[in-house]
Amino acid sequence: MLNRRDFMHSMLGSAAVAIPALRDDSVDRILSAVSQVGNTSAKDLATEEEFWRDIQAAFMVDRSYINLNNGGVCPSPKVVHEALKRYLDYSNQGPVYTMWRHLEPQVEGVRQQLARDFGCDPEEMAITRNASESLENAQFGIDLEPGDEVLTTDQDYGRMLTTWGQRVRREGIVLNQIPFVNPPPDQQDLIDRFERAITPRTKVLHFCHITNLTGLIFPVKEICQMARARGIKTVVDGAHAYAHFPFKRDDLDCDYYGSSLHKWLLAPIGTGLFYVRRELIPETWSLMAAPESMRDNIRKFEEIGTHPAANHNAIAEALTFHQGIGAERKAERLRYLRNRWMERLNGQPGVTINTSFDPAMSCAIGNVGLDKMEPGELTSHLWNTHKIIVTPIGHQDCKGIRVTPNVYTTLDEVDRFAEAMEAVIAA
């Protein structure tokens, strides 16, 4: 368990040049909440509102509306946002010196902390700006010949499907997309669908760790090991997974993994990670050109030209905040918030829940559809009438709205959403 001295030391370790601009109230709230946990299980703690009120108070959010679209970008806690501002202020004093010579080298400390949390060697971890940049490094970096097949699903993220589509048009590779139902009967169904779709020309399997449409968690390790046994590379889209629910690299056994850190880690906007299995680094081309001397170096995937150091350096504070809460506690709280509204709406007339209740197959993200109202219309109604933000999902196999709370979301906000939905259902 963290004490104040250990917490401050971990925060200071992320900045060699200047002391982080920590707000005492932010630190004290986290420490106070964690110190009172004792041996309470993560599942029991999920319902302890006093604990989560301290976490909620660590954020600067506008409570005049209810933000249930934390799937795209999330607000950072105060301690992270203050660090970002401090790094930006220091950079601006003379960026050619302060940014390039002082702050930029500190990315190596961030790399080590991220790699430790993810469970890989730091020499396998690149710091990027988002999951799309990470994944496109893999998608464009893997050598493929005309006629080679990439196997994915028809519910993968649009930008990633667009990326493979460009290789189809430009190079003549083949993209095959498998469908699946929402929610599927079990994870084995997903494994079987991939296995049946593999052909002798399949070279890459690309799929989500957790989908952005319904929050479905895939059995990543089983699919990746099946692919490797057949000599097929695996690219896993973890945009919504990292720091959402607990796992390590060895729980995945994939070849490439990309995630955005401005989602569930609550890091500054414009931060991401890219994992590459070490033996594959030399043969994987970087998205932006790097010299031959960097062929074996994970940092070749960071050769993007001038960029701010502040964003990636403040990742360290976000990691410390996340670890202070605890990954298991966080995941159980997120499931509790999601289940609170899903269980309330489930079974009501004209309601379709497109997300599994199985904790092995879902966490914070839920998708619900109404027979009487299209997703776009429902999204507009919730905002115009109740100032509630959700995300419309128009995919034919999971039409509905995506509802995504986070640790700063209150029970009252979840209940107000459920009440607003019940009013539409009863109208």
Buried (B, 14 or more C-beta within 10 A) or exposed (E): EBEBEEBBEBBBEBBEEBEBBBBEEBBBBBBEBBEEBEEEEBBEBBEBEEBBEBBBBBBBBEEEEBBBBBBBBBBBBBBBBBBBBBBBEBBEEEBEEBBBEBBBEBBEBBBBBBBEBBEBBBBBBBBBBBBBBBBBBBBBBBEBEEEBBBBBBEBBBEBBBEBBEEBEEEEEBBBBBBEBEBBBEBBEEBBEBBEEBBEEBBBBBBBBBBBBBBBBBBBBBBBBBBBBEEEBBBBBBBBBBBBBBEBEBEEBBBBBBBBBBBBBBBBBBBBBBBBBBEEBBEEBBBBEEBEEEBBEBBBBBBBEEEEBBBBBBBBBBBBBBBBBBBBBBBBBBBBBBBBBBBEBBEEBEEBBBBBBBEBEBBBBBBBBBBEEBBBEEBBEBBBEEBEBBBBBBEBEBBBBBBBBBBBBBBBEBBEBBBEBBBEBBEE
